Amino acid sequence: MNTNNRYSPEVRERAVRLFEQALPEHSSRWAAIKSVADKIGCTHETLRRWIKQTEIDQGKRDGLSTSERDEMKALRREVKELRRANEILKTASAFFAQAELDRRLKK
């Protein structure tokens, strides 16, 4: 099951906000993550990833932002489609070249 669709963006944003509010009340980041994750009903690791991605998106941490990640995914998809189209064109070109040679030999 794809967990990306399991929680709405609103739930994710709320969970990250709750974490930020709970952070001063706990002895460590992990303690705050565990506390909020239990309240939200997600796993600790899921919440930790949401927090990490939010920090990247806000520029507080190095890494690919969500928009950069989406753009990279789209570009990879486009490259894959272009490579496939290129292979089709190469095959078609070879087929027509062979057909032209066969036609010339039959004269």
N, C-alpha and C positions, 0 to 999 in steps of 0.2 A: 504494500500500500504506500502510495506517495504521501508522505506526511506534510508536504508543502501546502496541500489543500485542506488539511485537517483543521487548522485554526485560521480564523479570519485575520486580516491585517489589523483590525481593531483590537482583537484579543492580544496579538503580538505587541502592539504599541502599549497597551494597558499593562501587560506583564513587564515590559522594560521600564515603564514609569514606576510601577510598584517596586521593582528592584532598586531603582535609583532612590526612591523614598526610604526603602528599608535598609539601604547600605549603612547609614550612620548608626543604626540600631544594632548591628551585628558585628561580631569580632572579625569577620573576614568576608570577602566577596562570595566565597563558596557557601558560607552559612546563609547569607542573604539570598543567594540563588536557590538553595534548598527550601528555604522558607516560602518564597514566592511561588516556586514551582509546585509545591504541595497545595498552595491555595488556588492556583490557576487550574491545576489538574494536568499539567504536562510533565515530561521528564526533566530532570535537572540538566541533562545535556542539551535538550532542545532549547531551554531557556538560555543556557550559556551561549549557544550559537546565535540566538536572536540578539542577545546583548552585544556580542562581538560584532555582528553585522551592522547593528545600529551605530556602534562606536566607529566603525570603518566609514559608514555613510556620513557621519557627522565630522569626519576628519580627525578624530581623537586617536585613531589607530591606523597603522599602515595596512594596505590590502586593497583588493578590488571592490569598489562600491557596487551597489546593486545595479545601478544603471550601466556601469562599465561591464559587469558580468552579463547583463542582458544583451548589450551590444556585441560582446564577444561571442555569445551563443548564436546570435543572428548572423554574424559574419562567418562563423564556422559552418552554419547551415548553408549559407550562400556559396561558400567555397566547395562544399560537398556537392551541391547541385551543379555548379559550374564544371567541376571535374567529371561528373557523370555525363553532362551534356557534351563535353569535349570528347569523351570516349565514344559516345554515340556518333558524333561527327567524324571522328577518325575511322570508325567502322564503316560508315556510309561512304566516305571518300574512297576507302580501299575497295569497297564493293563496286562503286561506279567506275573506278579506274580499271578494275578487272573486266567489267562489262564492256568498256570502251576498247580494251585490248582484244577481247574475244570478237567484237564486231569487226574490227579492222582485219583480223586474221581470216574471217570468213569471206571476204571480198574476192 
